[in-house]
Amino acid sequence: MTLEQEIKDKALALGFNAVGITDASPIGPEHVEHFEAWLQAGYAGRMHYMHRNLQKRVHPAKLLEGAKSVIVVALNYKPPAMATAVGWAPPIVSPSVGRVAIYAQYEDYHSFIKSLLRELAEFIRMKTDKTQQFKICVDSAPLAEKALAVRAGLGFIGKNHLLIHSQLGPQILLGAIITTVGLCPDGPVDGSCGGCDRCLRACPTGVLRPDGYLEASRCISYLTQYETQDLSEGQVGNWLFGCDECLLACPFQQTAPVCTNQHFEWHPERDELDLREVLELTAEEFEAKFHDSPVGKLGLDLLKSNARRCLKL
């Protein structure tokens, strides 16, 4: 068995649902040009960090000297409650309730995926030698993870700007290991949305532009996490944290299997939160309720601000 296959088998045994390998060469110029044009257009909004470390973002070897390979993993987070869901339609939700994006109903994925990647890196170190180096990245390091995932054969970028895996759909979380170990890379796979435009029609604020750009500064997920200024009435709808509309509308998501990783803890009670109760939360109650959730990183003040937006107060 090759080292590459041993790594993939170990990644799956750890609980990841897909794994691919690419080299540590720079991202293709077409991706860089698209990203730079996106920044120039102001679509990043208040995400000022996007303007920093461009060279590191597009060149993995800038994050780890001597890097030769990048191992990209995917974790399915489609919750068990969606196992029997057929088709898609906007849910009927009480106006007193705020919705939470599905990924934030789980424990903090950054910590969870990092812990598994550390195990995978140690496994590779034991299979090679102790001089090899590893850099673990989970949505926080300046790295174009989706572009690398495409290059590693994990899927294609859909019209909703999400990575879509042919079996797992777009409801996946990504992580990567940059390493000095030389590995045989996988190649990209074919795939496209074809004539489907369900995500474009489902987006409440129309941020999925026909020219192929995502106007993130108007995306509800962005607005509920980065925008502290007053918003026009109804701009976030009933979304208290994040937004899943373009994801839920995707046909690939509807046919995907549910998450089977028993260690990745899902909290179904976080799906819909009573907005009045959110407004009454103390700092201690907020910490106890969301200490292990992406919602906890938002902070109580902004969560309450979002609740007032949902209630149109």
N, C-alpha and C positions, 0 to 999 in steps of 0.2 A: 504494500500500500504506500502511495506517495505521501510526503509530508503535507501537501496541500489537502489531500483527502482526509488525513488524520485530523487536521485543523478543522475542517468542515464538520466531520463527525463529532468532534468534541464540542463545537459551537452548538450543534443541534442537541447534543446530550445535556448541555447546560441550560437549555430551554429556549434558545433562539429558534425562529421559524425558517429563516433563510440566511445564507452566508455566501459571499462572493469575494473574489480577490482581484485587485488591480495593481498596477505598478504605481510608483510614487512620482511619476512625471507630472508636469503642470497640466491643469485643466485646459481643454481646447480653447483657442482664441474666440470662437463663436460664443461660448459661455461667458467669457470675460467681457466681451463687447456688449452683450445683452445686459449683464449685471451693471456695467458702468453706465450704460444708457438709462437703466432703471434708476440708479442713484441720481443721475443728472436731472431726470424728470421730477425728482422730489417725491417719488412714490414710497420711499422708506420712512417718510414722516419724521417722528421724533426718535427713531431708532438710529441715533447718531453713531453707535458702535459699528454699524454696517459700513461706514466710510473709512474705518480704520483697518489696518493690517490686510490690505487687498492682496499683496504678494503672498502672504501666508495663507490666505483664504483659497487661493487658486493653485498653490504649489505646496503639497504636503511636506516636501523635503525642507521647507523653510521652518516647519514646526519641529522637525527632528533631523539633526545633522546626520547625513549618511543614510537616510531613509531609502529603502528600495521597494517596499511593498505597502499596500494598504488593504487590510481585511475589513470588509463592511458587513455588518449584521443587521437583521431586521427582526423586530419583535411584534407579533400580531397583538392588537389590543381590542379587537371586537368583543364586546362583553357577552357573557353567556345569555343574557336576557334577550339578545338580538338573534338567537339561533333560529327562531321560527318566523322572523320578520320577512314579509314578502312585499316587494315593491317599496315605494317611498311616497310619503305625503307628509306635509308639515303637521306635527302633532298638535292636538288641541290641549292647550295648557292654560290653567287658571291665571288670570291677570295678577294674582297675589303671589305667584311663584316665579322664581328666576331659574333659568336653565344653565347648566354647567357642561362645558365641553367634555366629551367622553374621556379623553386622555387624562383630564384633571380629576376624574372620579377614581382613578387608580392612585396608588402610592406614587411618590415622586419618581418618575422614570429615570431621571438623571442618575440618582444614587443606585437604583436597582440595576440598570444596564452597566454602569461602571463597575459594580462589584463582580458581575459575570465576566466582563471583559478582562478584569484583573486575573481571574482564574484562567481564562483562555490564554492570556499573555504568559502566565507562569507555566502553563502546559507547553507552550511553544518554546519557552526558554529551556525547559527540561529536555525537549526533543532536539535542541540545537546546542547552544553553549551559553554560558553565563555572561559573555561579553556582548550579546545582542541587546539592543535597546528597543523600548516600546513607548509609544505615546498614545494614551487613551483619550478619545474625543467623543463626547455625547452632547451635541447641540449647544455647547458653550464655547468651545475653542473656535477660532476663526477658520473654519474648514467648509468647503463646498461639498457637504456630505451627499446631497442628492445627486450631484453631477458624478461623484465618484461611485455612487451606488449604481448609476446607469452604466458606467464603464465596467463595473464589476459583474454586470449581468443580472442585477436584481430587479430590473423593470424599466419602465419608461416614464417620462414626465407627462402627466395628463394636462388637459385644459384647465383643471383646477389647481395646477402648479404643484401637485403632490406627486410623489413617486408612487407609481401603480405597479404592483407585482401581479403577474398573471393569475396566480391562485389566491394570494392573500389580499389583493385589492390595495386601496390606498390607506387603509386603517392600520398603519405600521409605524413603529418608532425605530429610528436608526442609531447606530453607534459605529465607531470605527477604531481600529488599531493601526497606527502608523508604525512601521518597524524596519529595522536595518536588515532583517532576514530577507534574503532573495527568494521569491516564490513565483511559480508559474502563474501568470494572470489569466483570468477568465475573460471572455469577450462579451460585448453588449448583446442583448437579445432584441428581437423585433417586437414591436407593439405600438399601438396607437389608439386614440379614442375614436378614430374614424369620423363618421358624421354626427356622432353623439354630442349634444350640447346641453345635457340635463343640468350639469353643474352651473353653467352660465345662466340658465333660466332660474335656478334655485337660489342663487346669491341674492340676498335681500338688498344689498347696497350697490350691486352692479360693478364690483371691483375687478371682475375677470374680463378684461378689455378684449375686444375683437382683434386688436393688433398684437396679442400675445403677451401683454404685460399685466402684472398684478398690481393694482393700485392699493398697496397695503395700507396707506394712510387713511383709507375709508373702510377697510375691512373691520367687521365687528370684533373679530378676535384681537386685532390691534387696538381698537377703540376701548375695549374693556381692560386692556393691560397697560397701555402707554398714554392714553389721552386723559389728562386731568382737567381739561377745560370743559366749560359747559357745551353740551351737544344739543342739536335741534331735537325737538320732541319726537320720540319714536325711533331715533337713529339706531339704537341697539336692539330694538324690539324687546323680547323677554329674555335675552341672553345676559346672564349675570357675569359669566366668565367664559371667554372664548366663543367659538361658533363652529358648528359642524355641518352646516347646510350643504356646502359643495361636496363634502365627503359623503354624506348620507344619500345624496342624489345619484352617486356614481354606481352604475350597474355592476362594476367589478366588486364594489363593497357589498352589494346585496347578495352576491353568490359566494362570498368568502366564508371560510370557517371561522368559528369563534375562538377566542384565546383559550388555550388549554394549559397554560403555565400556572400551576397551582400556587407558585411562590410569588407571583405578581399580584398583589392584593388589590382587589376591586371593591369599592365602597358604593353599592347601588343607592344608598341613602343620600349621596351627594348629587344625584342626577338632577333633582329639582329642589330648590331651597325656598322656604317661606321667606319672602322679602322683608316682612315686618320683623321676623325673628332675627334676620341678619342685622337690621338696624338697631336691635337691642343688644347685640353681642358685646360683651366686655373683652378686653385684651386677653384676659386669662382664658375665657371661653373660646375665643378665636384660635388661640395657640393650641388648646386641647383638641379642638375639632379639626384643624387643618395643618398641624405641624408636619405631617408626612405627605402633604399634598402640594401640587403646583399652586393651588389657591393661596397657600400659606406664604408664598414668596411675594404675592401681590400686596399684602398688607391690609390691615383692617380698614384704614381710612378710605382706600380706593375701592375696596369691596362694598363699603357702605355707600360710597358715591355711585357705584354701579347700581346698587339696589334702588337708590332714589331715581336714577334714570329710568329703570324698568317700571317703577311706580309712577313716573312722570311727575315727581314732586318738585 
